[in-house]
Amino acid sequence: MYSLGDNAKNAKASIIHIEGDPDHPVNRGTLCPKGASLIDFIHSPNRLMYPEYRAPGSSEWKRISWEHALDRIAELMKADRDANFVEKTPDGKTVNRWLTTGFLAASVGSNEVGYLTHKTVRSLGMLAFDNQAHVGHGPTVAGLAPTFGRGAMTNHWVDIKNTDLILVMGGNAAEAHPCGFKWVTEAKAYHKARLIVVDPRFTCTASVADFYAPIRTGTDITFLGGIINYLLTHDKIQHEYVRNYTDMSFIVREDFTFKDGLFSGYDESKRKYYKSSWDYERGDDGFVKVDPTLQHPRCVFNLMKQHFAAYTPEMVTKVCGTLTEKFLKVCETLATTASPNRAGTILYALGWTHHSVGAQGFNPLAAAPNKAKIGLGLSKLKWLVVMDPLATETSEF
């Protein structure tokens, strides 16, 4: 940050310029959208410089001191914790939990702030602690845990420069992640990588793509299912990797089934799956039975082929609205990475996870599809503290 003056020579102190660190290995001195807009954020006439308080039933906000605000929040928290803290359960188990107050955090803080926030909230015994990234990355963690590991990202930004193919689906990295997207452009410029964009909108990312395929919103599962079907049907997979580093050769139990849209083990009365039949078949030694040839009808490889066989190019066109020839073009290009000397990468953040069950944003009232319902819920809270530089719609409650 560059500032102007310290009131010397009649110059008013002000932040006049913000730029990144040119020595940073990832962004190389560029700024993300949040950083690029920070100068306007600092000088915004709507920026709050001090706490405000609105008494119950009043329509007027009054300025209060930081000491008053912090003391009042601490008083309310302590009073609620003293009244509702649960030290032991009825059966005598020590739990030390506080269930009547919740804490909603955001991703604008640094790792250090997040660490301290978590330690503070948990040390008080508070269980209702959530973050805007919880829902957004929750499906990511669940999906990646049994494959690449528990994380939202499985590869480093800089390594994208070494890829031969980039599929962007579910995001607009050129605008939303320009610091990372520079590695996509570097891969195109110096590694002759091809960029494919699948998106309902013709985005800025699509404008620099080698190939763009439009898709209806909310149909990406069908589109990806079609890609999997194409790759398996045409044997466009890296066999050495699949055979040795995945469970494709594992044989699944004989009682595992998939019929009429339901897997085996479904209890209709409880609307719940019992997953014991989903396990692998085991030998007398307790180890999973495998078929390295991938010929066994119940090995994972063949069960996947059977499961995704319904996602034909015609089905993809019918559901997604994508022209069959465009869909096949995407599949054929992705299939080129089946060669051991070629690599591909996928940028998905975060359209694959942000659907009807995804995150609605940190400011719940402004982002929620049913504002009346959210507003009613907020208005019924005993007390609500909103910590935000701007007076948001949520703070009106």
Beta strands, then each sheet from edge to edge (+ up, - down):
strand 1: 2-4
strand 2: 14-17
strand 3: 52-53
strand 4: 62-63
strand 5: 86-88
strand 6: 94-105
strand 7: 126-131
strand 8: 165-169
strand 9: 194-198
strand 10: 211-213
strand 11: 258-259
strand 12: 262-263
strand 13: 266-267
strand 14: 272-273
strand 15: 344-347
sheet 1: 1+ 2-
sheet 2: 3+ 4-
sheet 3: 5+ 6- 7-
sheet 4: 10+ 9+ 8+ 15+
sheet 5: 11+ 12-
sheet 6: 13+ 14-
end
